[in-house]
Amino acid sequence: MSVIDLVKARSVRALPGHQLEVEFSDGSSGVASLEAFVRLGPMMAPLIDPEFFVRVFLEMGVPTWPNGCDIDPTALRMRMIEDGTLHRPLAAE
């Protein structure tokens, strides 16, 4: 059984192509593609518009958009691990 590390986002920046650059509270960071996420249903539909997508902000450590749509940072980090796009901080020597 694996342990899930709960994290918050420390910073978030929208990139072209429905991607988010995220730094997490554990120091890990990376770029996640949200291309499939923005097409999941009516709440996400406004995110298809690149001008709306770039309006992402952090609310209590959660990437959020003005319409109330958000994405769980722990789930996002887990997806980035699976995709091989998460970079972990170098261990202190």
Helices and strands as residue ranges (DSSP letters): E 9-15, E 19-24, E 29-33, G 37-39, G 45-48, H 50-53, E 57-59, E 62-64, H 73-83, E 86-87
